[in-house]
């Protein structure tokens, strides 16, 4: 579970344990590449199993998914 803040002790006093924000995942430093998006868009098109689709829509869906995962720290 992603913890954005450290819990406040019952006494209400803040201590010096300020590990409030967890470090960013290792992949956060690497920019999202067109190859990453291309691979995910291809996988999305394959998941339709032959049903025609919109390549631009696949690209946008892939980009949105990958950026969302990165933002949430899931990659």
C-alpha positions in Angstrom: 0.0 0.0 0.0 1.3 3.4 -0.9 1.7 5.6 2.2 1.9 9.3 1.5 2.4 10.4 5.1 3.6 9.0 8.3 0.9 8.4 11.0 0.8 10.9 13.8 1.5 9.3 17.2 -1.5 9.1 19.6 0.2 11.8 21.8 -0.1 14.3 19.0 3.6 15.1 19.1 5.5 14.8 15.9 8.8 13.0 16.3 12.0 13.1 14.1 11.0 10.0 12.1 10.2 11.8 8.9 10.2 9.0 6.4 6.9 10.4 5.2 7.2 9.8 1.4 8.4 6.5 0.2 11.2 6.7 -2.4 10.2 6.6 -6.1 10.5 3.3 -7.8 13.6 2.7 -9.9 11.8 2.9 -13.2 10.5 6.4 -12.3 13.9 7.9 -13.5 13.6 6.4 -17.0 11.4 8.3 -19.4 8.5 6.5 -21.0 9.7 5.5 -24.5 7.8 5.2 -27.7 8.8 1.5 -27.8 7.2 0.9 -24.4 4.0 2.5 -25.7 4.2 0.6 -29.0 4.5 -2.7 -27.2 1.6 -2.1 -25.0 -0.6 -0.8 -27.9 0.2 -3.9 -29.8 -0.8 -6.1 -26.8 -4.1 -4.1 -26.6 -4.8 -4.8 -30.3 -4.0 -8.5 -29.8 -6.4 -8.7 -26.8 -9.3 -7.8 -29.2 -8.6 -11.2 -31.0 -9.2 -10.0 -34.5 -11.9 -7.5 -33.9 -11.1 -4.3 -35.8 -10.1 -1.4 -33.7 -8.5 2.1 -33.8 -4.7 2.1 -33.7 -4.7 5.7 -32.4 -7.1 4.7 -29.6 -4.8 1.7 -28.8 -1.8 4.1 -28.6 -3.7 6.5 -26.3 -4.9 3.7 -24.1 -1.4 2.3 -23.8 0.1 5.7 -23.0 -2.5 6.4 -20.4 -2.1 3.0 -18.7 1.7 3.2 -18.7 1.7 6.8 -17.3 -0.9 5.9 -14.7 1.2 2.9 -13.5 4.3 5.0 -13.3 2.4 7.8 -11.4 1.1 5.2 -8.9 4.5 3.6 -8.6 3.4 0.2 -9.9 6.2 -0.1 -12.4 
